[in-house]
Amino acid sequence: MTQKLAFDPISPTYDRINRILSFGQDLSWRRFVAKQLPTNIPLTLLDLAAGTLDQLIACMESPAQIQSATAIDLSPRMLEVGRAKIADKPYKDRICCLTSDLHQLPFQDNSFDAITLSFGIRNAADPKRALTEIARLLKPKGRVLILEFSLAPYPWRPFHLFYLRYLLPSIGNLFSHNREAYLYLSKTILSFPYGAAFCSLLQESGLTSLRTFSLALGAVTLYVAEKS
């Protein structure tokens, strides 16, 4: 299932279900990401897998000095929802929304001071290629912030696996009437590399100065890296 096919049908209920599935915590995770942006220089920001723009909104409303921001997503309907959310925001004219593939982005090398990617890298058909593309687009010493699901450590692991395998698809289906989309979500979370394995992918892609932050009892991880 492609990202577009997975997310277009659930775009009207996506934000509501995110609040429910994360027990209301997903916006606080995104604000934590935004706090890791550099604050000492004006920024040109790229938000990948931008979806309904929750991450980009958190960044625009953070202390970071964002001069311009570009939101990229493969799902046009998700971006439509996001555009409606920023229609009355004072920073709307500093945001450009584009539909594009994460693996081949339409920008020149060294274009962005910072790149954010929240809950999207696991949907990439070729994650290493996507990370290499991120490294290409970052300016030297530019910063990438990647927020992604991970598997909680013991003693929480059995409860987390039960949630992912049974509760998440059922709750998602209840509100979106699209069980397949949330089975896809569960499958990608269970199979995607995290922790040290994902840090190795970052390093192989040319990203260094790695830091990680564990959130939600280890069910969510923020990876912070820079272009050397």
C-alpha positions in Angstrom: 0.0 0.0 0.0 1.4 3.4 -1.0 1.4 6.3 1.4 -1.2 8.1 -0.8 -3.5 5.1 -0.9 -3.2 4.6 2.9 -3.8 8.2 4.0 -6.1 9.9 1.5 -9.2 7.9 2.6 -8.6 8.6 6.3 -7.7 12.3 6.0 -11.0 13.7 7.3 -10.7 11.7 10.6 -6.9 11.6 10.8 -6.4 14.3 13.5 -9.2 13.1 15.7 -8.0 9.5 15.7 -4.4 10.7 16.4 -5.7 12.3 19.6 -7.5 9.2 20.6 -4.7 6.7 19.7 -2.0 8.7 21.5 -4.2 9.5 24.5 -4.0 13.1 23.6 -0.2 13.2 23.7 0.7 13.5 20.0 0.6 17.3 19.9 3.0 17.5 23.0 5.4 15.2 21.2 5.4 17.5 18.2 5.9 20.5 20.4 8.9 18.8 21.9 10.3 18.3 18.4 9.8 22.0 17.6 11.8 22.9 20.8 14.9 21.2 19.3 15.0 23.6 16.4 17.9 26.1 16.4 16.8 29.4 17.8 19.9 31.5 17.2 19.6 31.9 13.4 16.7 32.6 10.9 15.6 29.2 9.4 14.5 27.9 6.1 12.4 24.8 7.2 11.3 21.7 5.3 8.6 19.5 6.9 8.4 16.1 5.2 5.5 13.7 5.4 3.7 16.8 6.6 0.2 15.3 6.6 -2.3 17.7 8.1 0.5 20.1 9.2 0.4 19.4 12.9 4.2 19.3 13.1 4.7 22.3 10.9 2.2 24.3 13.0 4.1 23.3 16.2 7.3 24.6 14.6 5.8 27.8 13.4 4.5 28.5 16.9 7.8 27.7 18.6 10.6 30.2 19.5 12.5 29.3 16.3 12.9 32.1 13.8 11.3 30.5 10.7 11.5 32.7 7.7 10.0 30.3 5.3 8.6 26.7 5.5 7.8 24.1 2.9 5.4 21.2 3.7 5.8 18.0 1.6 3.4 15.1 1.5 2.4 12.4 -0.9 -1.3 12.6 0.0 -3.1 15.7 -1.5 -6.1 15.2 0.8 -4.0 15.4 3.9 -2.5 18.6 2.7 -5.9 20.0 2.0 -6.9 19.4 5.6 -3.6 21.1 6.7 -4.2 24.2 4.4 -7.6 24.7 6.0 -6.0 24.6 9.5 -3.5 27.4 8.7 -5.9 29.6 6.7 -6.3 32.0 9.6 -2.8 31.8 11.0 -0.6 34.9 10.9 2.3 32.9 9.4 0.2 31.3 6.5 2.0 33.3 3.8 5.4 31.9 4.9 4.2 28.3 4.2 4.2 26.5 0.9 2.5 23.1 0.6 3.6 20.7 -2.1 2.8 17.1 -3.1 6.0 15.2 -3.7 7.8 11.8 -3.2 10.0 11.6 -0.2 12.7 9.8 -2.3 13.1 12.5 -5.0 12.5 16.0 -3.8 12.4 19.0 -6.1 15.0 21.1 -4.4 18.7 22.0 -4.9 21.4 20.7 -2.7 22.0 22.5 0.6 18.6 24.3 0.5 17.4 24.0 4.1 18.6 24.9 7.6 16.4 22.4 9.3 14.2 19.4 8.2 11.5 17.8 10.3 9.9 14.4 9.6 7.3 13.1 12.1 5.9 9.6 11.8 6.7 9.3 8.2 10.1 7.7 7.6 8.7 4.2 8.2 6.3 4.7 5.3 9.2 5.3 2.9 9.7 2.5 0.3 13.4 3.0 0.7 14.2 4.6 4.1 18.0 4.9 3.5 17.4 6.6 0.1 15.0 9.0 1.8 17.6 9.8 4.5 20.2 10.3 1.9 17.9 12.8 0.2 17.5 14.6 3.5 21.3 14.8 3.9 21.5 16.2 0.3 19.0 19.0 1.1 20.4 20.1 4.4 22.9 22.9 4.5 26.2 22.1 6.2 25.6 21.9 10.0 21.9 21.8 9.2 19.7 19.8 11.6 17.2 17.1 11.0 14.6 16.0 13.5 12.9 12.7 13.0 10.1 11.6 15.3 9.0 8.0 14.9 7.3 5.1 16.7 9.5 2.5 18.4 8.8 -0.5 20.5 8.7 0.1 24.2 11.2 -1.8 26.4 10.3 -4.3 29.0 8.2 -4.4 31.2 6.0 -2.3 28.9 6.7 -4.4 25.7 3.9 -7.0 26.1 1.3 -4.3 26.7 2.6 -2.2 23.7 2.5 -5.2 21.4 -1.1 -6.0 22.4 -2.0 -2.4 21.7 -0.4 -2.3 18.3 -1.8 -5.7 17.2 -5.3 -5.5 18.5 -6.4 -2.2 19.9 -4.9 0.2 17.4 -6.6 -1.4 14.3 -9.9 -1.7 16.1 -10.0 1.8 17.3 -8.8 3.2 14.0 -11.5 1.2 12.2 -14.2 2.4 14.6 -13.7 6.0 13.8 -12.5 5.9 10.2 -14.2 2.7 8.9 -10.9 1.8 7.3 -9.4 -1.1 9.2 -6.9 -1.8 6.4 -5.2 1.7 6.9 -4.7 1.0 10.6 -3.5 -2.5 10.1 -0.9 -1.0 7.7 0.1 1.5 10.5 0.5 -1.3 13.0 2.5 -3.4 10.6 4.9 -0.6 9.8 5.5 0.2 13.5 6.2 -3.5 14.3 8.6 -4.0 11.4 10.5 -0.7 11.2 14.1 -0.4 12.7 14.4 1.8 15.8 17.0 2.8 18.3 20.5 1.8 17.5 19.4 0.2 14.2 17.9 3.4 12.9 20.8 5.5 14.2 23.0 3.3 11.9 20.8 4.2 9.0 21.3 7.9 9.8 25.0 7.6 9.9 25.2 5.6 6.7 23.2 8.4 5.0 25.8 11.1 6.0 24.1 12.4 9.1 26.1 12.8 12.4 26.1 14.3 15.9 23.3 11.9 16.8 21.1 12.4 19.8 18.0 10.4 20.8 15.1 11.2 23.1 12.7 8.5 24.4 9.1 9.5 24.7 5.9 7.7 25.8 7.7 5.0 27.8 9.8 4.3 24.8 7.0 3.9 22.3 8.1 7.1 20.5 11.7 8.2 19.8 13.0 11.5 18.6 16.3 11.3 16.5 18.3 14.5 16.2 21.2 14.7 13.7 23.2 17.1 11.7 24.8 17.2 8.3 28.6 17.1 8.7 
